[in-house]
Amino acid sequence: MKHRSSGYQLSRISRAVQQMMQQFANDQSARFVLYCHFIDRTPGETLKLSHNDLDAALGEDINKYSSDLKDWFIKSFEVIFAPDFETQFRSVLDDLKRVLRARSESEAFCWHAVIHSHLRDVVIKRPMGERKVSLSDLKDLVHDARAAVFEASYAQICGHTKYLQLLRDEYKSHTANIPPRERLFIVECSNATHLLDLVDIISNLKRRYFAGDSPAPYVSFRGPFDLVELKHSLWQAREFFHDGFDYGGATFSAASIAAPPMPVYGVKLLDFAMLNAIVGHVKVHEVHDFYLTNPASNPFSEARNRHVTIESPTDLVEIFRGRV
């Protein structure tokens, strides 16, 4: 693909013609199309080289090939003038949404990046004659990628910002009312995690999911953090929660935390060590595990389970901020 912001001249495609002629000399069953963008050519317009055009494009290589070979190459080669890159890219994203059923532009962007990476590997690693890719191959590629949509490879391919946008689109609320389901959010912390980051996460999850008839979400942090200090920070921020302890000094009660909380309590803060204790007391429909290193185990076998890799717990603030 040649892309120029100037007008068309034969000299601007000569190098590509020379390379294709060299390949054609080795495999005369090959057929070539050179896609080009020039500002003075209409997208969709085609061009066939004349004998004089081919000789001019070959330059010093003009005598390397026989007249018959040149004749066959002219019949096997054409130039197609294409739209500018931006128009092409938007068109490709639209096709990915339609053909591969991408659910959003962010997801289509991911599939484009994955396919682009695959095609580059095909060109670099496969010998000429074996660089063939079918639509079925691309569908299989995307199917395998979709099965691992929340793996770190996507952040590496698309960049962390695009990865977060993809996750935000995945978790976007499309209606005013959140479906009434019991949800558990597990978030892995590190030594660099600040307590106020966890307060912000709880605040965003409460605003997103404690709405309408939807029950207060369960939130459980794991890793190196101080749960008592977190509770103090939440109270100071007036982010009220229920934690399964009915009064100071009481023992943990699974039945208590599973019961509908007071209206002001928009989140259920659950000690990660107590996850198994609430099995049988509440039917959790969704488990969302945001992990830094390794996914957490899920004790709720009937729940829909999603593992999402993140760079930092603060990623959740970006993913869940707002309701739309």
N, C-alpha and C positions, 0 to 999 in steps of 0.2 A: 504494500500500500504506500503510494507516494502522496504527500500532502504539501501543497505549495500555496502561498498567499498571492502569488504572481500569476501571470498568464501562461498558457501552455506553450512550450517549445520542445521540439524533439530532443534536444540536448539534455533536457531535464529528466528524461526517462531512459537515456542511452545506457547507463550503467546497469539498470535492471534488465533491459533487453539483452545486453551482452551475457549476463548471468543465466538468463533463461535459455538463450541460444546454446550456451555451453551444456546445460542440462539436457536440452533436446537432442544434442548430438550423441549423448550417451543413452537416451531412451526416447525413441521416436514415437512411442505410444502416448507420451505425455501431452497434456493440453494445458495451456497457460492463459490466465487472465490477470492483467495488471490493473488494479483499481487505483485511480488517481483523483485528486481534487485540485482543480485550478479555477481561479475566480472567473475566468472567461468561458468556462465550459458548463453546459447544462447537466445537472445530475441525471444519470440514466443514459446519457449519450454514449455511443460506442464508436470505436475507431479501429480500422484495419490498416496495418502498415502496407505501404507499397514496396516494391523491390528497391526503389531509390531510398525510401525511408529506412529500410533495414540496413542497406549498405552504409548509409550515413551514420546510423546508430552504432554499427559494429566498429567503425573507425579503423584502427590498426589491425583489427581481427577480420577485416573484410575478406581476405584470401584464405582464411583457415577452413572455410566451409564450402562445399560444392554448391552449384546453382540449384541442383535438385533438392538438397537438404534445406536451402533457404526457402525454396518454394513450399515445401511441406511445413516449415516453421510458420510461414506467413498464414497458411491455412489453419494452423493449430494455435494461433495467438491472437488475442484482441485486447484492446484497452477499453475499460469501462470507467467513465467519469462519475465520481461519487460525490455526495454532499460533504460539507465540512465535518470535522471530527465531532463537534458538539451535537450536531443534528444526528449523526450516525450513532453516537453514544446514547442519546435519548431514545432513538428508535430501537436499539438493542435492548435497553432496559424494558421498554414496552413489550418487546417480543419475549423477554424472559418472564415477565409477569403473565403473559398469555400462554406460552408454550410450556414453561416449567412451573407455572402456577405460584410464582413468588407472591407473597401476601402483602408486600409493601415495597416501596422503592429502596429502602435500606437492605431488605433481603435480596432484591434483584441485584443491588450493587455487590453484595457478597457473592452471589452466584457468578456474576460477571468476573469478579476477581479470581474466584476459584477456577473458572473455565479458562481465563487468560493465563493463569499460572500453568494449567495443564497443557494448553496448546504450546506455550513456550517450551515446556519440557519435551513435548513431542518433536518440535523442530530441532532442539538442541541434541537430544539423546537418541533419536531414531535415525537410521540411515535413510537416504533418499530412496523413494519407492515404498517406504513403510510409514510415511507420514500421513496416514489417513485417519480421520475421525468422523464418526457418524452421529446423527442426532440421538440415536439410541445410546451411544457411548456417553454423550453429554448428559442425558437423562439419568443414566446409572451413576455418573460422577456426582451429580447434584443430589441424587437419592442418598448416596453414601455420606455426602457432606451434611445433608439435612439431618441425618440420624445422629450426627455429632455437632449440631449447630452451636452448642454452647461450649465447645472445646476451645482451648487457647489458640489453636492454629488459626482460627478466624481472626482473632485480634492481631496475630502476626501478619496475616494476609492483608487485611483491610485497614489496620491501624486501630488503636484503642478507642479513639473517638467514634469511628464508624461502628465499631463493635458495640459500644454503649448505646448508640442510636438504634442499632438493630434490637438490642434488648429492650430499650424503651418502647419501641414499636410493638414488640412481642407482648409487653405487659400493659400496653395502653388500654385505658378504659374507653370502650366505644359507645357506651350508653350511660345515661345519667344514674342508673341504679346498678350497683355491683351485685352479681348473682350471689344469693345467700348460701355460702359454703363455709365450712370450717377450714381455715388455712393455717398452716404452720410454716414460719420462715426461720430457717437456721442460717446463721451468719458466722463465719470463721473470722476470728480476730488475730492480730499479731502484736508483737511488742510495741510497734509503732502506732497502734490504734489509740486514738484519744477518746476519752469517755464522752466528750461532747459530740463526737462523730456518731456514737451509738445513740445518743439522745436525738440527734437529727434523723437518724434512720427510723427510730420508733415513731417520731412525729410524722414523718412522711407516710409510713405504713398505716398509721392510725387514720390519717386524712384520706388515704386512698381506699382502704378496705372497711373501715367502720362507718358504713353509710347505708341509709335505708334499712332494709331488713337483714343486711349482712352482719354476721356476728363479729365481735372483736377478734382480730387475728392473734394467734399465738406467735411470740417472738422468742427465740432462744439463741443466745450467743455462746460460742465455744472458743477455747483458746485462752491466751494469757490476758485476762482482764479481771478487775475486781467487781464482783456482782453487787456487793454491798455499796460500794462507792457509786456504781451506776444507778442504783435505786435512789441514793441521796441526790444525785444530779437530776434525775427525773422529777423528783418532788420539788426541787428548787426551780425547775423549768415549768412546773405546773402541768407536767405530762403525767396524768394519773393512770395507774395500772393496777391490775390484780395479779398476785403472784402465788396464790394458793396458801398463804399464811393469813388466817383470819384475824390475828391480833399479835402483838409483840410477844415473842417467846413461844408461840404456838408451833406445833409440828406441821409439816407440809400435808395438805389435804388435796388429793387428786379430785375428789368429788366437788370440793369447793371451787377450784380453778375451772372445772368443767361447767359449772353452773353459769347461767347468764349473769354478767357482771352488772354493777350499778351503772346507770346511764353515763355518768361522767368518766367511767373507766373505759377508755377506748382501745386498750391493748392488754393482752395477757402475757406477762413476762415470765417465762418458764426457764428454770435452771436446766441446762442441757443434761445434767446428770439425772434429772427427773423425767426424762422423756418416756421411758418404759413404764413409769408409774401411772401415767394417764391413759395407757392403752386399755381399752375396755370401758373407760369412763366417757370418752368422747369419740365420735366417728369423724376422723380427719379426712377431708376430701382431697386436699392438695398439700403436698410438701415441697417447698422451694428451698433448696440447699445452695447457698452462695458460699463457695469455698475458695481458699487461697492455694492450698497444696493438695489435699486429698478430700474427696467427697465424704460426707457424713453418712452413716448407716441410717436407714429409715425403718423404724419399728412398726409403721402403719402399712401393712401389706396391701390393703385395698385402696390406698390413696394414690392419686396421680403424682408421680415423683419426678421432679426436675432438678438436675444438677447444673449449676451455672458457675463457671470459673470467673473470678474477679481479680483485679490487681490490688484492690483495697476495699474495705467496707464502705468507704465514702462513695464508691461507684453506685451503691444503692440509692444514694440521695439523687444522683443524676437520673437513674432508671425510674424512680418512683415519684419524682417531684411533679406536683400538679395532678389533675384528674383526667386530663384529655391529652 
